[in-house]
Amino acid sequence: MAEVRAQELVREEGFLPEKDGHRVYFMRVGNEAGPSVLHFHGGPGGWSRPDHAARYNPAKRHVVLFDQRGAGKSEPQGACRHNDTAALVRDAERLRVHLGIEAWYVGGSSWGATLALLYAQAYPARVRGLLLGSVFLADRTARDWIAAPHKGAAALFPDVWEATWGTYTTPARGARSSAAYARTLLARMRKGGAAARAAAAAFFNWEGNLFTPLRDTHFRDPDALTEEELAQARVALHYQAHHFFLSEDGALERVKKIRCLPAIIVHGRHDILCPMEGAWRLARALPDAELVVLPTSGHVLTPEGAVARRLAFEWFFAAHKGV
């Protein structure tokens, strides 16, 4: 229902002028007279949906969404050339200029939270406040937790690890980094055909089982993957293989530049994909941040968690002149 209501509030869809061979799709949703909010979708390789705007109450606010390079409706789909983290941040600023917005609130969850933090660090004068969820800092600790053998999430889900990413190594190779695993899967994807589908399925079947602890493990059939999903996996593995194009400190490297920005951080206590420790460290680094812990949610919020996020965001907007 939220997506239907948000879809009814779509004001414009279009593309930014081509840059580096990429055409970036964007969408404007909601009340054009209200304060503007930029939303970064998750991934890498995910895409925007009108219902992403619902968390910011588009009846009161003007929400801008865009599909990152190689993702969603952006063209060419699945393209990895000239596709890195710095380019995504620059695209967001190009979008602000294109739409003639002086400053906006910036939000996102998971990888979207990473990009929101990086955008704010690059353009602090253009950011009125940060609204973050399911925080992923993309630092070495967070990267190794997601996909490194015998530790992190793999220690919690050894059966799923062995059935997915673990099939691409042998004990003789010893411990490897998450980037090394991603490079192995990406090389298989470049071969095309059944090898590409099997590698993409390994990616989806690993991370897909970390989204929530409230359901049993499940596995996608490689032959059932769509071309859009193959493109999504290719972009995601491209970023993982390059350490998300960030230093070991990830989104915390230049966090001092935004210590004066107000922020709200909403995180599920049972987030297996991005443990709460990252959100805790971020909140400690930002003096004007409020951390809201959702006691029953994982990486994907429970229904009550989603309600709590909306209420928290409404409080934040009211407290910081966002109507």
N, C-alpha and C positions, 0 to 999 in steps of 0.2 A: 504493500500500500504506500509506503514511504516513497518508493521509486516512481510509482504512478503519479503521486502528488508533485514530486520534484520534476518529473518529465513535463508536467503541465506548466511549470514555471520556467522552462528553457527559453531564453531570450534570443540567443544567437549561437550558431555553430560556424566554425570557419577554420582556416589554416593561416599560420604565420608565413610570411614570405620565406621561400626556400633558403636554407643555410647549410653549407657543407653537404649538400645532396639530400637533406632531410626537409620534409614538410611536416610541421608540428600542428596537430589538431588541437583546437580548444573549444570550450563551451562556456557560455555565461548563463547562470541560473539565478532566478529570484528577483528580489526587490532592487531595481536599479537606483532607487533613491536612498537606499540604506548604505551603511559602510561596506566596503569591499573586503572579501576574504579570498585568498589564494589557497587552493588545496592541492597538495602533492599526493598522487596515488602511490600505492605500495609496489612491491616487486623486488628488484628491477624486472621489467617486462610485463607488469600488470597494465591496467588501463582504467580510465575514469568512467564512472557511471553517474547518472543524475542523482541517485540516492545517496551518493557521497556528500552531496550538498545538504542533505537533511539534518546532519549533525550540527550544522551552523544556523538552522532555522531560516531557510531562504525566503520565507514570507516577510521577514524583517531585514534580510541582508542580501547583498549582491555577491554571489559566490562564483568564482572563476576556477574552472578545472581544465587541465590539458593532459594529453597523452604524451608521455616522454618518448624520446627518439627510439624508433624501432618497435614501439608498443601501441596496442590498440588501433585507432584509426590513423595514427601518424604514418607517414610513408617515407621510405619503403619499409614494409612490415618486417620485423626481425633483423633489420640491418644493424651491423655492429661497427662498421667503418665510421670514423668520426663520431663515435658514440661513447662518451665518458661522463663522469660525474660533473666535471666543471662545465661541460657543454650543456647539461641539463639545467644547471643553475643559471647560466647565461640565457638560455631559452626562456626561463621564467621572467627574467628581467626584460627581455625583448617583448614578452607578452604584456608586461605592465606598461611599457612605453607605447606599444601598439594600441592599447585600450585607453590610454590617457589617464591612468590612475596615479594619483600623487603618492599615496601610501596605502597599505592594506595590512590586515591581519593575515597571518600565514599559519597553515595547519597541515597535518598529515599524520599517518600512522605507519609504524614499522619502517620500511625504507622511505616512505613519505616523510616520516619524522626526521630521518637523517637529512633529507634534502631541505626540509624546512629550516633546520638548524644551520646548514651550510649556506642557504640563501640569506638568512638573517646575518650571518657573519660576513658575507660578501657585500650586502647592501643594508646595513643596520638602519640607515636613515629612512628607508622605505618600508620598514616593518613597525606596525603599531603594537603588536603582541603576538605571542606564539601559542597555538593550541595543538598539543601533541598527544599521541596515544600509542600504546604498544611499542615503546621506544626501542629502536635499534641504533646503536651508536656507530656501528661498522668499524669499531676498533679491533685490535688483534684478539682481545678476549672474546668479544661477541662473535667474531668470524670463526674462531676455533670452536666455540661452543656449538655452533650450528652444524658444522660438518668437518669434524676431525675424529679419527678413529680412537676408540677406547677411552674417550673422555667426553665431557659435556653431554649433549643430548644423546649421543651414541651410547653412553653408559646407562641411560634411562630406557632406551629403546634398542637393545642389542639385537633383538630378533628382526626388527624393521631395518636397522642398519645393515645387517648381514644380507638381507634379501634385496637391498637397493644399492646404495653406494658401495657397500662392502663387497659386492660381486666384482668390482673393478680393481681389486688389489689382491695381494697374497701375503701371508704372514712373513715371508722372506723379505718383503720390501720394508717391513717395519712401519713405524708411525709416520704419517705424512700430513701435510697441511691441508686445510680445506681448499686452498687455491690449487694445490696439486691434483686433488680429486676432481675439481671443476675442470681443470685443463684436460684431464683424461676423458671425462664425459663429453666435453666440447669437441675433442678430436674425433670421438665416435659419431657425434652428430654431423660433423663435416663429411663423413663418409656417405651420408644419405641412407635411404632405404630402411631395412629392418634394424640396422645398427643404430641409426639416428633415433628411431622410435623407441628402442630399448633404453637408450641413454636418457632420452627425455622422460620416459616413464620412471626411471630410477630417480630422477630429480623430483618429479611430482609425488612419487610414492614415499619419498623420504620426508620432504618438508610438509606435504599434505597431512601426514600423520602427527605433526607437531602442533597443529593449529589449536586443538582443544583436547583436554583430557576426558571429555564427556561422551566420547563415542569410541567404539572398538576400531582397531586398525583396519584399513581398507586399501586396496591396491587397484590402480588403473590398468586396463588392458592396453599395451602399446599400440595395437592396431586400431583402438578406438580414439586415439588422440587426433584432434583436429589440426589443420594447418596453423590456425591461430595459436594453439597450445604449443606446437613445435617451435613457432617463432618466439613465444614467451620463454620457453625453456632455453633457447639459444641466447637470448639477451641476458637472462638471469645468470647463466653459466659464464658468459662473457665478463660480466661484472665480478662474479666471484673469483674467476681465474686471475683477475687483475687486482685483487684485494679491494674491490670497489673503487679503485683509483684514488685511494686515500692512504695516509700514513698509519703507523701503528696506533696512533691516538684517535683515528677516525674523526667523528664529528666533534670531539672534545678538543682538538688541537688548538683551535682559535676561539674557544668558548668565552674567554675573557672579553672579547670584543662585544659580547651581547649581555654582559652582566647587568646592565641597566634596563634591559627589556623585560616587561612583564610576561609571564608564561604560566600556563597550566598544563600539567602532565597527568594523563589518566592511564593507569596500567593495571592489568590483571595480575593478581598475586600468583596465579597458577599458569603463567605464560611460560610454556616450555621452549618455544622457538626463540623468544627474546626474554630471558629471565629478568625479574624486577630489579636486580642489582644494577643494571644499566640505567634505569629510570631513577633509582636512588642516587647514583653518582651524579647524574645530570642535575637533579634537584639540589644537591649540595653545592654544585658549581654555579647555580643561578640564584642569587639572593632573593630575587623577586618572583620566584617560581612557587607554585602550589602543586603538591603531589597528591593525587587522589588515587587510593588503592582500592581496586574492585575485588572483594574477597572471594567471589565465586567464578570469576572469569579467567580464561586463558588468553592466547593470542587473539582468537576470535571471541568477541564479547558475548556473554549470555544476554538474554533479553533484558534482565534487570540491570546488567552492566551497561548496555546501550542507553537505557533510560538515565542511569546515573551520569553517563558521559554528557548527554544532552543537558541535564540540569547543571552539571559542572561548567559546561561551556556557556550556558546562559548567565550563570553567576559571574563568570569571567568577563563576558561582554558588558554586563551591567556595571561591573566594578571599574572597567577601563574605557568607558565612553563609547562602547560598541552598540549602543541602543538596548 
